[in-house]
Amino acid sequence: MGKSGVDSLPRQDRTHFMQFFSQYKKTLSHDSGLRVNEDVACKLALNVCSCIADKESLQIPFSNWIFPRVWAHNLGHAFLEAHPDPEGVKTLRAQEYSSFQKRSYTAANGLIVAEANSPLQYPTQGVEVRPLKTVIIPGLALNTKTASPYKVYLRAALGTFDVLAFVDGVSLNGEGENHMTLSSASQSALNQQLAFVTYTNTVFHPRTAENVEFGTEGFRSLFTIKIGHKNTPHLYNSGHQGEYNISALVTIATKTFLRYDKLKDLIDSIRQYYPTVTIVIADDNQHPQPVTGPHIEQYIMPFGKGWFAGRNLVVSQVTTKYVLWVDDDFYFTSNTKLEKMVDILEKTTLDLVGGAVREATGYTATFRHIISVEDGGDEGDCLHIRNGYYHDIQGFPDCVVADAVINFFMGRTDKVRAAGFNPRLARYGHLEFFIDGLGSLHIGSCSDVIVNHASKIKLPWGKTESEKAYAKFRYTSNTDDTNLHNEIFYFTNRFKCMSSN
């Protein structure tokens, strides 16, 4: 997808939307003065979404490679069909979602419309107060041509009002209470007094908001005051000035299982280019072997604990500003330029940047995806995954912005740690991390920062016992794993279906 814009409406939903819209146009046909902009209407979200797979149009060899089709998966059907109590789990899911909404919803989420021609002036956003603290409310004023006396009121539920200073000729009633009125024969004096009005939060909550009512005769308005602690920054003192000190800025993290030979090749290749960078290893082998050397940390896990659990473990031990994830069967070359990844993260707002992986066949993959979630009503939402990216990163050739990247990426340690990896995903998983981080991770991808992938092509009689054991764990089809992924998408993420190409 080599363009700066993106198609915001998945193509399989266009038919569904236009069927809806053609019916809607009929209701407008009686008003000849209305003309619908269908291009804009197609972009409007519906209350109910759908995931529809493309139909196979060509029956030729490799048609899916030449003309990739969108597939769709009904998560509710797949998960509930295998569950012993489908109705019970649906009820529990609905209860969990209701609880989540209560935790995440504040008054700041509500829609407030300031009606036209109101004589009231007030802040529409940007007013914040710390819990149980006081703030001056900026921007309050009355602008009316009616005769005096002039009178306004303020009303709140989570705090009280007062004034920082008193203005002559203004009467106050309700100072220190949650309902205060101000009146004066002079509009200018009243406005001067409004400039000193304060709000004090009286009901403790570390993260919420208050809709304050501000009104006068015949007019009523609402504005939001956010209540919450100031976000504590997490700063890293890397000590670098001028050129980037990769060893002070980056920790390389990996997980190993039954592939100590590949891990040794990875470490040797890293040391060729970055001899002092710290390497953190999560190891869940049944019979762990010590991995020693300067700047190497090996953490032993319970046997077979798994892929994402290992990721969580190594990321939890990183003390540098950035963490680089690599698989244990990768190896560095002269094209593995960590300096470029650091440069992008230092100079942009990106939280994570992926590179490219070169296979033994010579093919180089970046695995860029766009992810979107559409509202789907009571049954859950729709997850759409598409190949592609949004736009180029200005000033960084060969780099673009996307929602998901390949399994070779560098990220801000605190942001990767906050997104986390679901430890239930033991055998395989990748996109799940980016789905969980959707909306909180700003992600880029560079095709010219390349790590090589060890060859997976082995004749059956040439495989070692470790390779045979690894293949048994990694690639054996397991119904329980499939059911687990369906459960995570359906229940944990509350998706009713997903589609991808």
C-alpha positions as CSV (number, residue, x, y, z in Angstrom):
1,M,0.0,0.0,0.0
2,G,2.1,2.9,-1.2
3,K,-0.1,5.9,-0.6
4,S,-0.5,8.4,2.2
5,G,-4.2,8.0,2.6
6,V,-6.1,4.9,3.8
7,D,-9.5,3.4,3.0
8,S,-11.3,3.7,6.3
9,L,-14.1,1.4,5.4
10,P,-13.3,-2.3,4.9
11,R,-14.3,-3.2,1.4
12,Q,-16.4,-6.2,2.4
13,D,-18.7,-3.7,4.4
14,R,-19.4,-1.4,1.5
15,T,-22.2,-3.5,0.1
16,H,-23.7,-3.8,3.6
17,F,-23.5,0.0,4.1
18,M,-24.8,1.0,0.6
19,Q,-27.8,-1.3,1.1
20,F,-28.5,0.5,4.4
21,F,-27.9,3.9,2.8
22,S,-30.2,3.2,-0.2
23,Q,-33.0,2.6,2.2
24,Y,-32.1,5.7,4.1
25,K,-32.2,7.8,0.9
26,K,-35.8,6.8,0.3
27,T,-36.8,8.5,3.6
28,L,-35.2,11.7,2.2
29,S,-36.8,11.5,-1.3
30,H,-39.8,13.5,-0.2
31,D,-37.5,16.6,0.5
32,S,-36.2,17.8,-2.9
33,G,-33.9,20.3,-1.2
34,L,-31.7,17.5,0.3
35,R,-28.9,15.9,-1.7
36,V,-26.8,13.2,0.0
37,N,-23.0,13.1,-0.4
38,E,-22.6,9.4,-0.8
39,D,-18.7,9.5,-0.6
40,V,-19.0,11.0,2.9
41,A,-21.9,8.8,3.9
42,C,-19.9,5.7,3.1
43,K,-17.3,6.7,5.7
44,L,-19.9,7.0,8.5
45,A,-19.8,4.1,11.0
46,L,-22.8,2.0,11.5
47,N,-24.0,0.7,14.9
48,V,-23.7,-2.8,13.6
49,C,-20.7,-4.1,11.8
50,S,-20.0,-7.3,9.9
51,C,-17.1,-9.5,8.8
52,I,-17.7,-11.0,5.3
53,A,-15.2,-13.1,3.5
54,D,-14.4,-12.5,-0.2
55,K,-15.8,-15.1,-2.6
56,E,-13.3,-17.1,-4.6
57,S,-13.6,-16.0,-8.2
58,L,-10.7,-17.7,-9.9
59,Q,-9.9,-21.4,-9.7
60,I,-6.2,-21.4,-10.7
61,P,-3.1,-22.5,-8.9
62,F,-1.7,-20.0,-6.4
63,S,-4.7,-17.7,-6.9
64,N,-4.6,-16.7,-3.2
65,W,-1.0,-15.5,-3.7
66,I,-1.7,-13.6,-6.8
67,F,-5.2,-12.2,-5.8
68,P,-5.2,-12.3,-2.0
69,R,-8.7,-12.7,-0.6
70,V,-10.2,-11.4,2.7
71,W,-11.1,-14.2,5.1
72,A,-13.5,-13.9,7.9
73,H,-13.9,-15.8,11.2
74,N,-17.0,-15.9,13.4
75,L,-15.3,-15.8,16.8
76,G,-18.6,-16.2,18.7
77,H,-19.6,-19.3,16.8
78,A,-16.1,-20.8,17.0
79,F,-15.6,-20.2,20.7
80,L,-19.2,-20.9,22.0
81,E,-19.6,-24.1,19.9
82,A,-16.7,-25.6,21.9
83,H,-17.8,-24.3,25.3
84,P,-19.8,-26.4,27.7
85,D,-21.9,-23.5,28.8
86,P,-22.2,-21.0,26.0
87,E,-25.1,-18.9,27.5
88,G,-23.3,-18.7,30.8
89,V,-20.1,-17.5,29.3
90,K,-22.0,-14.9,27.2
91,T,-23.6,-13.6,30.3
92,L,-20.3,-13.4,32.1
93,R,-18.7,-11.6,29.1
94,A,-21.5,-9.0,29.1
95,Q,-21.0,-8.5,32.9
96,E,-17.3,-8.0,32.4
97,Y,-17.8,-5.5,29.6
98,S,-20.3,-3.5,31.7
99,S,-17.8,-3.4,34.5
100,F,-15.1,-2.3,32.1
101,Q,-17.3,0.5,30.8
102,K,-18.0,1.7,34.3
103,R,-14.2,1.8,35.0
104,S,-13.3,3.6,31.8
105,Y,-16.2,6.0,31.2
106,T,-16.1,9.5,32.6
107,A,-18.1,12.7,32.0
108,A,-15.3,13.7,29.6
109,N,-16.6,11.0,27.2
110,G,-20.1,12.6,27.0
111,L,-21.1,14.9,24.1
112,I,-21.7,18.5,25.1
113,V,-23.0,21.0,22.5
114,A,-22.7,24.7,23.1
115,E,-25.9,26.1,21.6
116,A,-25.6,29.1,19.3
117,N,-26.3,32.7,20.4
118,S,-25.7,31.8,24.1
119,P,-24.6,34.8,26.2
120,L,-22.4,32.5,28.2
121,Q,-18.7,32.2,27.7
122,Y,-17.0,29.1,29.2
123,P,-14.1,26.7,28.6
124,T,-15.1,23.8,26.4
125,Q,-12.0,21.8,27.4
126,G,-8.6,21.9,29.0
127,V,-9.5,22.6,32.6
128,E,-7.9,20.1,35.0
129,V,-7.6,19.9,38.8
130,R,-5.7,17.5,41.0
131,P,-7.8,15.4,43.4
132,L,-9.0,17.4,46.4
133,K,-7.2,20.5,45.1
134,T,-8.3,23.9,43.8
135,V,-8.1,25.6,40.4
136,I,-9.3,28.9,38.9
137,I,-11.8,28.3,36.2
138,P,-10.6,30.3,33.1
139,G,-12.8,32.0,30.5
140,L,-16.1,32.5,32.4
141,A,-18.0,35.5,31.2
142,L,-21.5,36.8,30.5
143,N,-22.1,38.8,27.3
144,T,-25.7,39.9,27.0
145,K,-27.6,43.1,25.9
146,T,-30.5,42.5,28.4
147,A,-31.0,45.0,31.2
148,S,-29.5,44.6,34.7
149,P,-29.4,43.0,37.1
150,Y,-27.1,40.4,35.7
151,K,-27.0,37.0,37.3
152,V,-25.3,33.7,36.7
153,Y,-24.9,30.4,38.6
154,L,-22.5,27.4,38.8
155,R,-23.5,23.9,39.9
156,A,-21.3,20.8,40.4
157,A,-21.5,17.4,42.0
158,L,-17.9,16.5,42.9
159,G,-16.7,19.9,44.1
160,T,-17.4,23.3,45.4
161,F,-17.0,26.9,44.1
162,D,-15.5,30.0,45.7
163,V,-13.7,33.1,44.6
164,L,-10.0,34.1,44.8
165,A,-10.9,37.8,45.3
166,F,-14.0,39.9,45.8
167,V,-15.1,42.5,43.3
168,D,-17.1,45.5,44.5
169,G,-20.7,45.6,43.4
170,V,-21.0,41.9,43.0
171,S,-23.2,39.7,45.3
172,L,-22.2,36.1,46.0
173,N,-24.4,33.4,47.4
174,G,-23.1,29.8,48.1
175,E,-19.4,30.3,48.5
176,G,-17.8,27.0,49.5
177,E,-20.8,25.1,48.2
178,N,-21.6,23.1,45.1
179,H,-24.1,25.7,43.9
180,M,-23.0,29.3,43.8
181,T,-24.8,32.3,42.3
182,L,-23.2,35.7,41.3
183,S,-25.2,38.9,40.6
184,S,-24.5,42.5,39.8
185,A,-26.0,45.6,38.3
186,S,-22.8,45.9,36.2
187,Q,-22.0,43.3,33.6
188,S,-18.3,44.3,33.6
189,A,-18.1,43.9,37.3
190,L,-19.7,40.5,37.1
191,N,-17.3,39.4,34.5
192,Q,-14.4,40.7,36.5
193,Q,-15.6,38.6,39.4
194,L,-16.1,35.5,37.2
195,A,-12.3,35.7,36.4
196,F,-11.6,34.9,40.1
197,V,-14.0,31.9,40.4
198,T,-12.4,28.7,41.7
199,Y,-13.4,25.1,41.8
200,T,-12.3,22.7,44.6
201,N,-12.6,19.0,44.1
202,T,-14.2,17.4,47.3
203,V,-14.8,13.8,46.2
204,F,-11.6,11.8,45.8
205,H,-11.1,9.9,42.6
206,P,-7.6,9.4,40.9
207,R,-9.1,9.6,37.4
208,T,-12.5,11.0,36.6
209,A,-14.2,14.2,35.3
210,E,-17.0,16.6,36.3
211,N,-19.6,18.2,34.1
212,V,-20.0,21.7,35.6
213,E,-23.3,23.5,34.9
214,F,-23.0,27.3,34.1
215,G,-26.2,29.2,33.5
216,T,-28.1,32.4,33.5
217,E,-31.8,33.2,33.0
218,G,-33.0,31.3,29.9
219,F,-29.6,29.7,29.2
220,R,-27.8,26.7,30.5
221,S,-24.4,25.3,29.5
222,L,-22.1,22.4,30.6
223,F,-18.3,22.2,30.5
224,T,-15.9,19.5,31.7
225,I,-13.3,19.7,34.4
226,K,-10.9,16.7,34.4
227,I,-10.0,15.4,37.9
228,G,-6.9,13.3,38.3
229,H,-3.3,13.0,39.4
230,K,-0.6,14.4,37.1
231,N,0.9,11.6,35.0
232,T,4.3,10.7,36.4
233,P,6.9,10.7,33.7
234,H,9.3,7.8,33.3
235,L,12.5,9.2,32.1
236,Y,15.7,7.3,31.3
237,N,19.1,8.8,32.1
238,S,21.1,7.2,29.3
239,G,23.9,9.8,29.6
240,H,24.2,10.1,25.9
241,Q,25.0,13.3,24.1
242,G,25.8,13.6,20.4
243,E,26.2,10.1,18.9
244,Y,23.9,7.4,20.2
245,N,25.4,5.0,22.8
246,I,23.5,1.9,21.8
247,S,24.7,0.0,24.9
248,A,23.3,2.7,27.2
249,L,20.1,3.1,25.2
250,V,19.1,-0.4,24.1
251,T,18.7,-3.9,25.6
252,I,18.2,-6.9,23.3
253,A,15.6,-9.3,24.4
254,T,14.8,-12.8,23.2
255,K,13.3,-16.1,24.4
256,T,14.8,-19.5,23.7
257,F,13.4,-23.0,23.7
258,L,15.3,-26.1,22.4
259,R,17.4,-24.0,20.1
260,Y,20.7,-23.3,22.0
261,D,22.6,-23.6,18.7
262,K,20.6,-20.9,17.1
263,L,20.8,-18.7,20.2
264,K,24.6,-19.0,20.1
265,D,24.7,-17.9,16.5
266,L,22.4,-14.9,17.4
267,I,24.7,-13.9,20.3
268,D,27.9,-14.2,18.2
269,S,26.4,-12.1,15.4
270,I,25.3,-9.4,17.9
271,R,28.7,-9.3,19.5
272,Q,30.3,-8.7,16.0
273,Y,28.5,-5.4,15.8
274,Y,27.5,-4.5,19.3
275,P,30.0,-6.0,21.7
276,T,28.8,-4.4,24.9
277,V,25.0,-4.2,24.5
278,T,23.1,-6.2,27.2
279,I,21.2,-9.3,26.0
280,V,18.4,-10.6,28.2
281,I,17.2,-14.2,27.6
282,A,14.1,-16.0,28.8
283,D,14.6,-19.7,28.9
284,D,11.9,-22.3,29.5
285,N,13.8,-25.4,28.5
286,Q,13.2,-28.6,30.6
287,H,17.0,-28.9,31.0
288,P,18.4,-25.4,30.8
289,Q,22.0,-24.9,29.7
290,P,23.9,-21.9,31.1
291,V,24.4,-19.1,28.6
292,T,27.3,-17.1,29.8
293,G,29.4,-14.2,28.6
294,P,29.8,-10.4,29.3
295,H,26.5,-8.4,29.3
296,I,24.3,-11.5,29.2
297,E,21.4,-12.2,31.6
298,Q,19.6,-15.6,31.4
299,Y,16.4,-16.1,33.3
300,I,15.1,-19.6,33.8
301,M,11.3,-20.2,33.6
302,P,9.2,-23.2,34.4
303,F,9.3,-25.8,31.6
304,G,7.2,-24.9,28.6
305,K,5.9,-21.7,30.2
306,G,5.6,-20.2,26.8
307,W,6.2,-17.5,24.2
308,F,4.4,-14.4,25.6
309,A,5.2,-15.2,29.2
310,G,8.9,-15.2,28.2
311,R,8.4,-11.8,26.5
312,N,6.9,-10.4,29.7
313,L,9.8,-11.7,31.7
314,V,12.6,-10.3,29.6
315,V,10.8,-6.9,29.2
316,S,10.3,-6.7,32.9
317,Q,14.1,-6.9,33.4
318,V,15.1,-4.2,30.9
319,T,16.5,-1.0,32.4
320,T,17.4,0.9,29.3
321,K,15.2,3.4,27.4
322,Y,14.6,1.0,24.5
323,V,14.1,-2.7,24.1
324,L,14.8,-4.6,20.9
325,W,13.0,-7.9,20.4
326,V,14.6,-10.6,18.3
327,D,13.7,-14.3,17.9
328,D,16.4,-16.7,18.9
329,D,16.9,-18.0,15.3
330,F,17.7,-14.5,13.9
331,Y,21.2,-13.2,13.4
332,F,22.7,-9.8,12.8
333,T,24.4,-8.6,9.7
334,S,25.9,-5.2,8.5
335,N,22.3,-4.3,7.6
336,T,21.0,-4.6,11.2
337,K,21.5,-0.9,12.0
338,L,20.0,-0.3,15.4
339,E,21.2,3.3,15.3
340,K,18.5,4.1,12.7
341,M,15.7,2.6,14.9
342,V,17.0,4.7,17.9
343,D,17.2,7.8,15.7
344,I,13.5,7.5,14.7
345,L,12.4,6.9,18.3
346,E,14.4,9.8,19.5
347,K,13.2,12.3,16.9
348,T,9.5,11.3,16.4
349,T,6.5,10.5,18.6
350,L,6.6,6.8,17.6
351,D,6.6,4.3,20.5
352,L,7.8,1.3,18.5
353,V,9.5,0.7,15.1
354,G,9.9,-2.5,13.3
355,G,12.5,-3.6,10.8
356,A,12.6,-6.3,8.2
357,V,13.5,-10.0,8.3
358,R,15.5,-11.6,5.4
359,E,14.8,-15.3,4.9
360,A,17.3,-17.8,3.8
361,T,15.6,-17.8,0.4
362,G,16.5,-14.1,0.0
363,Y,12.9,-12.8,0.5
364,T,12.7,-9.9,2.9
365,A,9.5,-9.3,4.8
366,T,8.2,-6.3,6.8
367,F,4.7,-7.7,7.8
368,R,3.0,-4.3,7.9
369,H,-0.7,-4.3,8.9
370,I,-3.5,-1.8,9.5
371,I,-5.9,-2.7,12.3
372,S,-9.3,-1.3,13.0
373,V,-12.2,-2.1,15.3
374,E,-15.8,-1.3,14.4
375,D,-18.6,-1.0,16.8
376,G,-20.8,-4.1,16.6
377,G,-23.6,-3.7,19.2
378,D,-24.5,-6.1,21.9
379,E,-22.8,-9.2,20.3
380,G,-19.4,-7.5,20.3
381,D,-17.2,-5.5,17.9
382,C,-15.5,-6.4,14.6
383,L,-11.8,-6.7,14.2
384,H,-10.4,-5.9,10.8
385,I,-6.8,-6.6,9.8
386,R,-5.4,-5.5,6.4
387,N,-2.0,-5.6,4.8
388,G,-0.6,-2.1,4.3
389,Y,0.4,1.1,6.1
390,Y,-0.8,4.6,6.5
391,H,1.9,7.0,5.3
392,D,5.7,7.6,5.0
393,I,7.7,9.0,7.9
394,Q,9.0,12.4,6.9
395,G,12.7,12.6,7.0
396,F,13.2,8.8,7.2
397,P,13.3,7.1,3.8
398,D,12.0,3.6,3.6
399,C,10.0,4.1,6.8
400,V,6.2,4.2,7.2
401,V,3.5,4.2,9.9
402,A,1.4,1.1,10.5
403,D,-0.5,-0.6,13.4
404,A,1.5,-3.9,13.4
405,V,5.0,-4.9,12.3
406,I,7.2,-7.9,12.0
407,N,8.7,-9.9,14.9
408,F,11.8,-7.7,14.9
409,F,11.1,-4.4,16.6
410,M,12.5,-1.8,19.0
411,G,10.2,0.0,21.4
412,R,10.1,2.4,24.3
413,T,10.5,0.0,27.2
414,D,7.8,1.6,29.3
415,K,5.3,1.6,26.5
416,V,6.0,-2.1,25.5
417,R,5.8,-3.0,29.2
418,A,2.4,-1.2,29.6
419,A,0.9,-2.9,26.5
420,G,2.2,-6.3,27.8
421,F,2.0,-9.8,26.4
422,N,-0.8,-12.2,27.3
423,P,1.0,-15.0,29.1
424,R,-1.8,-17.5,28.1
425,L,-0.4,-17.5,24.6
426,A,2.3,-20.1,25.1
427,R,2.9,-21.7,21.7
428,Y,2.4,-18.9,19.1
429,G,1.2,-15.3,18.9
430,H,2.2,-12.0,17.5
431,L,-0.6,-9.8,16.3
432,E,-2.3,-10.1,19.7
433,F,0.3,-7.8,21.2
434,F,-0.5,-5.1,18.6
435,I,-4.2,-5.6,19.0
436,D,-3.9,-5.1,22.7
437,G,-1.7,-2.0,22.1
438,L,-4.1,-0.5,19.5
439,G,-4.7,3.2,20.4
440,S,-1.8,3.3,22.9
441,L,1.1,2.4,20.6
442,H,2.3,4.7,17.8
443,I,4.1,2.3,15.4
444,G,6.5,2.6,12.5
445,S,8.3,0.2,10.2
446,C,11.6,0.5,8.2
447,S,12.4,-1.8,5.4
448,D,16.2,-1.0,5.4
449,V,16.9,-2.2,9.0
450,I,17.3,-5.9,8.3
451,V,17.9,-8.9,10.5
452,N,18.5,-12.4,8.9
453,H,16.5,-15.5,9.7
454,A,18.3,-18.8,10.0
455,S,17.2,-21.3,7.4
456,K,14.2,-23.5,8.3
457,I,14.7,-25.8,5.3
458,K,16.0,-29.1,6.6
459,L,15.6,-32.6,5.2
460,P,13.8,-35.0,7.6
461,W,16.9,-37.2,8.0
462,G,19.1,-34.1,8.7
463,K,17.2,-32.8,11.6
464,T,18.7,-32.9,15.1
465,E,16.7,-34.3,18.1
466,S,16.3,-30.8,19.4
467,E,14.9,-29.6,16.0
468,K,12.4,-32.5,16.0
469,A,11.4,-31.7,19.6
470,Y,11.0,-28.0,18.8
471,A,8.8,-28.8,15.7
472,K,6.6,-31.0,17.8
473,F,6.0,-28.2,20.3
474,R,5.8,-25.4,17.8
475,Y,4.0,-26.7,14.7
476,T,1.8,-29.6,15.9
477,S,-1.9,-28.6,15.4
478,N,-3.6,-28.3,18.7
479,T,-7.4,-27.8,19.1
480,D,-6.8,-26.3,22.6
481,D,-4.6,-23.6,21.2
482,T,-7.2,-22.7,18.5
483,N,-9.9,-22.5,21.2
484,L,-7.7,-20.3,23.3
485,H,-7.2,-17.8,20.6
486,N,-10.9,-17.8,19.9
487,E,-11.6,-17.2,23.6
488,I,-9.1,-14.3,23.8
489,F,-10.6,-12.6,20.8
490,Y,-14.2,-13.3,21.7
491,F,-14.2,-12.9,25.5
492,T,-11.2,-10.9,26.5
493,N,-11.2,-8.4,23.6
494,R,-15.0,-8.7,23.1
495,F,-14.9,-9.2,19.4
496,K,-17.7,-11.1,17.6
497,C,-15.8,-11.6,14.4
498,M,-12.5,-10.8,12.7
499,S,-11.5,-10.4,9.1
500,S,-8.1,-10.2,7.4
501,N,-6.3,-10.5,4.1
